[in-house]
Amino acid sequence: MRTVRHVPLLALAVVGLLAPHHVGAQVTYDRILNASSEPENWLTYNGTYMSQRHSGLRQITATNVGDLESKWVLQNQVFGAWQSNPIVVDGIMYVTQRPNDVMAVDPVTGRVFWIYRHTPAENARVCCGANNRGVAILDDKVFMGTLDARLVAIDATNGKPLWEVEVGDVSAAYSITMAPLVVKDKVIVGVGGGEYGIRGFVAAYDADTGEEAWRFYTIPGPGEPGHETWDGDDWEHGGASVWVTGSYDPDLNLTYWGVGNPGPDWNPGQRPGDNLYSDSVIALDPDTGELVWHFQFTPNDGYDYDSVQVPVLVDIEWNGVPRRLMLWANRNGYFYVLDRVTGEFLTGTPFVRVNWSSGLTETGRPIPTPQPAGQPTWPGNQGGTNWYPPSFSPLTGLFYVSSWEDYATIYRPEESVFTPGRAFLGGGFDVLTPTPGAPGVGIGRTNPINNWTDAVGHGTLKAIDPRTGEARWTFEQFDVSDGGMLTTASDLLFTGGREGHFHALDARTGELLWKASLGGQIVMAPITYVVDGRQYVSVISGHTLVTFGLRD
Amino acid sequence: MGFMPALVYFSAFVMLLVGPEQGMAQGAFADHRYTSEAIEAGSRVYVSDCALCHGTNGDVVDGVDLRRGVFRTAESDEDLRRVITTGAAEGRMPAFNLSLVDLDGAIAYIRAGFDPEGIAVKVGDPARGRAIFQADGCASCHRVNGQGPRTAPDLSEIGLVRTPAVLQRTLLNPSAALLPINRPVRAVTGAGETIRGRRLNEDTYTVQLIDSEERLRSLVKADLAEYEVSSTPIMRPTALSSDQVADLVGYLLSLRGLP
């Protein structure tokens, strides 16, 4: 069973003081592999390969969290929700801003050392905003995927490009919004475009040269296992994008990736079959791209239930036996526990109201209960949860996730004609509202006045016990919430929501310990790090990156 | 009042590039520039022979922007001469039979950025320029395409952002070309550490720089015992011949980032 490092405050302070406040050390693969042993840094999108977003830091505690104050603010120069996840390496923060800028920032003052700017091709297309969720680092290189589906390697010291390769065809609406995942000597990315009839894939590139090492299509081609789950030529434009960073188990040598919706989104009748590997988790060998196992959450999905959640890897006891597990609160409204060695389904429990399915079979396959035309489906199109990262604390044993309650959608499936590079949606949908034509909720908050109200849905932070699938406690919010999660070794939980409130809660009880109103919606998980012996917590709200630390 | 760099680190480079006084260098270059008469003659040639396809602003043909020095294959003046006299792009660019004066004039007009009042700079051979860049000290401070130190500005894309005239001026008189943000910084910390580097960013309370060991540093001014910004660049006026400078300019113009 994995043990969590308890780093005494004094030792941390010493580490912080000794660590030179500049770039110089190389971020070797070994360092990424052991990222949890240097909690003063935040080396990958999800913190570590386990993707628990749990920090070993404990300088900020329930006792002193009230002394947090804003140390600095950095404003995004481009309008639109800022969804980037900063990484912090040896006293330098790397964060992206729209559309495809990388900035090297002093994490103590928020001052910018350099900006690398990539201007995406004019024909780049993304369904849901010009988002970029951050970078990966290996040795002295920083890697970013771009909206025009390119992968760029940048010199971590001076911000100059070292190589750039085409990952997907921008004219066919392939894009990259995720932060890449570095494993060994390879940079691994997936592509977006599930609303444009792409054929999704995950691909790996040599970190030094940019040469493609392998490519795994998330829709099997003719002759490949799973191809029979598609009819005719549907597989050629069936979506199955991969737009959120995966996880990695070095002992099993397996990477795990959540796969997006099949296309067209809302007309499953147009693409009969299970549509593998859409809405699945796939386990890929990082050296070869070989598929080792898969588990499909939502076969023949008609509700846009992308399974692009972060695969959270945990080593806990299951029925008294230590096991390597994967926890997954899915957009389809079920919370799953899988064996990550084999992909075996262990349990699945609804964490929000679900009526598209009446339950799961022994193998985890949903029993479909499609609603009659014009009737609402729970959860709605944005799902019970979505891409925003959850957290697992090995100390509390709880899984923390933002969910959308009492939120439903009425789908209107229609036949769609596929044209490369054009939207391929299969109809449309309406959010269920108490009175016809009342404001609903969708991607992003668009109004400082909440005139949709909790009558169309609201946010709940759930602390789920993986053994039971039940919430140990919940934290209710009036508006829905896309807030990602961060837990610390001092049993704090940091998160935010669409209302712009940044919260610190007791990770064991859910008690609200501290809050700050940051003014813009919080749609990414906070991160924490130490420089010169001081712990900081950074979070993006609206167009601003705010970093908190304890009052001097 | 600026400080003089005293680091051993820079001394070899400084010796290589210490050259004649600025006025002398400029004088020596006069005969290698195109004259204003040539530029004016070139403007007439351009209007009568070139503008029909290339447009008044020189940017109508795909992949070519004559005013900004963007060509498909040509880099040096010799290349331009060859393209004009023999044609290019499988005949889509026809061959022109110009007099020597008109030919030089057309090139001068292009090199002056279509500005009849401008300065046309002779652009030499990029391959020879590259050898000079490597051998004569530039590469000991400047980085190109991932090679060389990061202490001085990276030049991988310099051909996209600088005109020939500015590049030549930088080589002949670095003081007149040093961008203020790049000014050398010297700081002494409260602990007595002396930090030298190139400024990257500054505000009222802090300064960010890349130091002489290529580390990104962020310094809080209140914590510093000394802090100086010099307007004197580390780089010295070149002692290269005018032909060598033309070659170097040709090389720098060829640096246009990743392929």
Interface residues (C-beta under 8 A of the other chain):
Chain A: P20 H21 H22 V23 G24 I92 A104 D106 V108 T109 R111 V112 F113 W114 D155 T157 N158 K160 P161 L162 W163 E164
Chain B: R143 G146 R150 D154 S156 L200 N201 D203 Y205 T206 Q208 I210 D211 E213 E214 R215 L216 R217 S218 V220 G257 L258
